[in-house]
Amino acid sequence: MKEKYDKHAYYLAAVQDPISDVERISKIYREIFKKDALSLREDFSGTYALSCCWVQSSKNRSALAIDLDPEAIAYGDNRYRANLSDDEQSRVESSVSNSLQTTSPKDIIATFNFSYCLLTSRALLLEYFKHAYSSLNEEGMLILDIFGGSDSEIPEIQEREVDDHDHLESFLFEFERKDFNPISRIANYGIHFKFNNGDEYLDAFTYCFRMWSIPEIRDLLAEAGFSSSKVYWEDFDEEGLGNGEFYETESEENSVNWSAYIVGIK
């Protein structure tokens, strides 16, 4: 089942929360630099919902979204950017190009949905971080998300019912780790959407990720020129699930699954 359902709409509903992301990265930037961030570069942006929410959050904000996939960028152009006001549209730019490039400097570069894990060699990830460093203002930061935990290196399927979106029927979201090679630390993933009528959209998205560790990322950020880095850990609710609240930390106990942000500070 690959044509009946809009995979980008279901991905947004199940995986992304761009409004909350804007609030979080704005808060972190303000805590570090004691001022508000105005410019954003969204790397590996896909349909760039984050960039659209960013320019909506303030009339003084601008965004640049970069992704190699012309289909994803076109979707964002037609579904998200087209719904912005004329003024908001004038402050967001999309580019079908490689995120491994130096652009005009921004306050924040955001690389979410673990997309940098597509860069599976150390040399390539270091090259990306160097480009990011050169594309930040003097008071600028690169923010990445990362996940791990004791179950993060074994084949498994994580599933969650998504039923809180008025414009979509309820569906089951599945994130499958198909395999993991402990020597290369390469893992293959698939995202599946399953519906109450029995339809299934299997492998709507597939990924080949290198499971980078937090120390590896921080070492590479330092090598790329960043003056320091911070880790923001996601807190847990009473059921042991991530609650969307993040705090700065340098020491945590491992858990079955965890999520965090890594921030490189120029």
SVG drawing of the C-alpha trace seen along z (x, -y; Angstrom):
<svg xmlns="http://www.w3.org/2000/svg" viewBox="-12 -41 52 49">
<polyline fill="none" stroke="black" stroke-width="0.4" points="0.0,0.0 2.1,-2.9 -0.2,-5.4 -3.4,-5.6 -1.9,-7.2 0.2,-10.4 3.3,-9.1 4.6,-12.6 1.4,-13.5 1.6,-10.3 5.3,-10.9 4.5,-14.4 1.8,-13.1 3.8,-10.2 7.4,-11.4 7.6,-15.2 6.5,-18.0 7.9,-21.1 6.1,-23.6 7.6,-22.0 11.0,-21.8 10.9,-25.5 10.2,-26.2 13.0,-23.8 15.7,-25.1 14.7,-28.7 14.9,-28.1 18.3,-26.3 19.8,-29.1 18.4,-31.8 19.9,-29.9 23.3,-29.8 23.6,-33.2 21.1,-35.3 19.3,-36.5 16.8,-35.3 17.8,-33.3 16.5,-34.8 18.0,-32.7 17.7,-28.9 19.2,-26.5 17.4,-23.1 19.7,-20.5 18.5,-17.2 15.2,-19.0 12.8,-16.7 9.5,-18.6 10.9,-21.3 7.9,-21.7 10.4,-23.0 11.5,-25.9 7.9,-26.9 7.0,-26.8 10.2,-28.8 9.2,-31.8 5.7,-31.6 7.0,-32.0 8.3,-35.5 8.1,-38.2 11.8,-38.7 12.8,-35.1 14.1,-33.6 14.9,-30.0 16.8,-28.1 15.8,-24.4 18.3,-22.1 17.6,-18.6 18.8,-16.4 15.3,-14.9 13.4,-17.1 10.1,-15.2 10.3,-16.0 11.2,-19.7 8.3,-20.0 5.9,-18.5 7.0,-21.2 6.7,-23.9 3.1,-22.8 1.7,-21.7 3.5,-23.8 5.1,-26.9 2.1,-27.5 -0.1,-27.9 2.1,-30.6 1.3,-34.3 3.2,-36.3 5.4,-37.8 6.2,-34.4 6.9,-32.9 9.4,-35.7 11.4,-34.6 11.8,-30.9 13.9,-29.5 14.1,-25.8 17.0,-24.4 17.4,-21.0 21.1,-20.5 23.6,-18.8 23.6,-19.8 27.4,-19.4 27.9,-23.0 28.8,-26.3 26.1,-28.9 25.5,-32.4 25.8,-32.3 22.8,-31.5 22.1,-31.5 21.1,-27.9 21.6,-24.8 19.2,-22.1 19.8,-18.5 16.9,-16.4 15.3,-12.9 18.9,-11.5 19.5,-12.4 23.3,-13.0 23.5,-9.2 23.2,-8.7 26.9,-9.9 28.5,-6.7 32.2,-7.5 34.1,-9.6 35.7,-11.7 32.3,-12.6 30.7,-13.5 33.7,-15.7 33.4,-17.4 29.7,-18.1 30.5,-19.6 33.2,-21.8 30.7,-23.2 28.2,-23.7 30.7,-25.5 31.5,-27.9 27.8,-28.5 27.1,-29.8 27.2,-33.3 29.8,-34.0 27.1,-33.3 25.7,-30.2 24.9,-26.6 24.4,-23.3 21.8,-21.0 21.4,-17.3 19.1,-14.7 20.4,-11.2 18.9,-8.1 20.3,-4.9 19.8,-2.6 20.3,1.1 17.8,2.2 19.0,-0.1 21.4,2.5 19.0,5.4 16.4,6.0 13.0,4.8 9.8,3.1 8.7,0.1 5.0,-0.7 2.7,-3.4 -1.0,-4.2 -1.4,-7.7 -5.0,-8.9 -4.8,-12.5 -4.9,-14.2 -8.3,-15.5 -7.3,-15.4 -6.1,-11.8 -7.7,-8.5 -6.0,-6.7 -3.1,-4.4 -0.4,-2.3 3.2,-3.7 6.0,-1.1 9.7,-1.9 11.6,1.3 15.3,2.0 15.9,4.7 19.5,5.4 22.6,4.1 26.2,4.8 28.3,4.3 31.6,4.1 30.5,1.3 27.7,0.0 25.5,-0.2 21.8,0.5 18.9,0.7 15.5,-0.7 12.1,-0.9 9.0,-3.0 5.6,-1.3 2.1,-2.7 -0.8,-0.2 -4.5,-1.1 -7.7,0.1 -9.1,1.4 -6.2,3.8 -4.1,1.7 -0.4,1.5 2.2,-0.9 5.4,1.1 8.8,-0.6 7.2,-4.0 10.7,-5.2 13.9,-3.2 17.2,-4.3 20.8,-2.9 22.2,-4.6 25.5,-4.5 24.8,-4.5 27.1,-7.2 27.7,-7.6 27.6,-10.8 31.4,-10.9 32.1,-10.3 29.9,-13.2 31.3,-15.6 34.9,-14.7 34.1,-15.4 32.5,-18.7 35.6,-19.8 37.8,-18.7 35.6,-20.7 36.3,-23.9 33.3,-24.1 34.4,-25.7 32.3,-23.4 29.3,-21.1 26.4,-20.3 24.0,-17.3 20.3,-17.8 18.7,-14.6 15.0,-13.8 13.2,-13.2 10.8,-10.3 7.2,-10.1 5.8,-7.8 5.6,-5.0 9.3,-5.4 8.6,-7.0 10.1,-10.2 8.0,-13.2 9.4,-15.8 11.3,-17.7 15.0,-18.0 17.7,-19.1 21.4,-19.7 23.5,-16.9 26.9,-15.2 26.0,-11.9 23.1,-9.6 22.2,-6.0 21.5,-3.9 18.0,-2.9 16.2,-0.6 15.7,-3.5 16.7,-7.2 16.7,-10.4 18.9,-13.5 20.1,-16.6 23.8,-17.4 24.5,-21.1 27.8,-22.3 28.5,-25.9 30.6,-28.0"/>
</svg>
